[in-house]
């Protein structure tokens, strides 16, 4: 990640403002003027430290991806699938309390259609971080799954559920409530996908 020597409070204001505007408007429609106004900083400052909109966008993506790896991946010590999911989702919710548009920003990146920008985004992932899939699956105990249940499909179902739940509660973000509801869904899936002795 590029070094940005800027006072931490200003950097955080820029990150939060940029994350919100890119998440809401996408890369093309988001403007530096909107981000500057929301961050309450001078336009010259943001260009001095980040260069241009594309560099700010890529910095933001690397910053957000780094949060996932620094906070979530370090928690992947539990061998049980649902324990691992639950812990990682707790950490994700904590990140969202600090950066409310964190998840929306990632979803907007996935919808990005500019091919050149997508190529640069993929370089950030390839060059800066190991494969998410390989990292998550490493050391995971799949022996508890019922016969014929595909681990990767189960993970995809869980991901859809947890991301949908977080999106549903985004405007009324109460960690305890979301965590309690998520726990209910994960328990249901544990019963559906695990052998009886592990439920």
Buried (B, 14 or more C-beta within 10 A) or exposed (E): EEEBEBEEEBBBBBBBBBBBBBBBEBBEEBEBEBBBEBBEBEEEBBBEBBEEBBBBBBBBBBBBBBBBBEBBBEBBEBEBBBBBBBBBBBBBBEBBEEBBBBBBBBEBBEEBEEEEBEEBBEEBBEEEBEEBEEBBBEEBEEEBBEEEBEEEEBBEBBEEBBBEBBEEBBEEEEEEEBBEEBBEBBEEBBEEBBEEEBE
